[in-house]
Amino acid sequence: MVAAEIKKISTILTDDLELRKAVETCGLKPVGTVGVIINAYKTGLIGDAKTLDKVLNSLFDHSSLYISGIFKEFILEKVKEFE
């Protein structure tokens, strides 16, 4: 985080909950895997909702990152707000 402050980087990529808390304490913005995917959808890198759904399902099914089914449903509902 010190390097981020020196380099004037305001966003830190991490899925680690404790690090996310520390990043916020330093006034930086933590973004996790799901945030990166949603941003890719919002900016058009992931072209449509069907592709986004495939990407999210792949993340939930094949990643070592634990994400609950409830969180997955929350994400899919939030994504509908962008359509």
C-alpha positions as CSV (number, residue, x, y, z in Angstrom):
1,M,0.0,0.0,0.0
2,V,3.0,2.3,0.6
3,A,4.0,1.8,-3.0
4,A,0.5,2.6,-4.1
5,E,0.6,5.9,-2.2
6,I,4.0,6.7,-3.6
7,K,2.9,5.9,-7.2
8,K,-0.4,7.8,-6.7
9,I,-2.4,4.6,-7.4
10,S,-5.9,4.9,-5.9
11,T,-7.2,1.4,-6.6
12,I,-5.9,-1.9,-5.2
13,L,-6.9,-5.2,-6.7
14,T,-7.6,-7.8,-4.0
15,D,-10.1,-10.4,-2.9
16,D,-8.6,-10.7,0.6
17,L,-11.1,-9.3,3.1
18,E,-8.5,-8.2,5.6
19,L,-6.4,-6.4,3.0
20,R,-9.6,-4.8,1.6
21,K,-10.2,-3.3,5.1
22,A,-6.6,-2.1,5.4
23,V,-6.8,-0.6,1.9
24,E,-10.0,1.3,2.8
25,T,-8.4,2.5,6.1
26,C,-5.6,4.1,4.0
27,G,-8.2,5.9,1.9
28,L,-7.6,3.7,-1.2
29,K,-10.3,1.8,-3.1
30,P,-10.2,-2.0,-3.0
31,V,-11.6,-3.8,-6.1
32,G,-12.0,-7.6,-6.2
33,T,-12.4,-10.1,-9.0
34,V,-16.2,-9.5,-9.2
35,G,-15.6,-5.8,-9.4
36,V,-13.2,-6.2,-12.3
37,I,-15.8,-8.3,-14.1
38,I,-18.6,-5.9,-13.5
39,N,-16.5,-3.0,-14.7
40,A,-15.6,-4.9,-17.8
41,Y,-19.3,-5.3,-18.5
42,K,-20.1,-1.7,-17.8
43,T,-17.4,-0.5,-20.2
44,G,-18.3,-2.9,-22.9
45,L,-15.3,-5.3,-22.7
46,I,-17.9,-8.0,-21.9
47,G,-20.4,-7.3,-24.6
48,D,-23.7,-8.7,-23.4
49,A,-25.5,-10.1,-20.4
50,K,-25.3,-13.6,-21.6
51,T,-21.5,-13.5,-21.8
52,L,-21.4,-11.8,-18.4
53,D,-23.5,-14.7,-17.0
54,K,-21.1,-17.2,-18.5
55,V,-18.1,-15.4,-17.0
56,L,-19.7,-15.2,-13.6
57,N,-20.8,-18.8,-13.6
58,S,-17.3,-19.9,-14.6
59,L,-15.9,-17.8,-11.7
60,F,-18.3,-19.4,-9.2
61,D,-17.9,-22.9,-10.6
62,H,-14.1,-23.1,-11.2
63,S,-12.4,-20.6,-9.0
64,S,-10.8,-21.2,-5.6
65,L,-12.4,-17.9,-4.6
66,Y,-15.3,-18.7,-2.3
67,I,-18.4,-16.7,-3.3
68,S,-21.8,-17.7,-1.9
69,G,-24.9,-18.4,-4.0
70,I,-26.6,-15.4,-2.3
71,F,-23.7,-13.1,-3.3
72,K,-23.9,-14.5,-6.9
73,E,-27.7,-13.6,-7.0
74,F,-26.9,-10.2,-5.6
75,I,-24.4,-9.6,-8.3
76,L,-26.7,-10.7,-11.1
77,E,-29.4,-8.4,-9.7
78,K,-27.0,-5.4,-9.6
79,V,-25.9,-6.1,-13.2
80,K,-29.5,-5.8,-14.3
81,E,-29.4,-2.2,-13.2
82,F,-26.8,-1.5,-16.0
83,E,-29.0,-2.8,-18.8
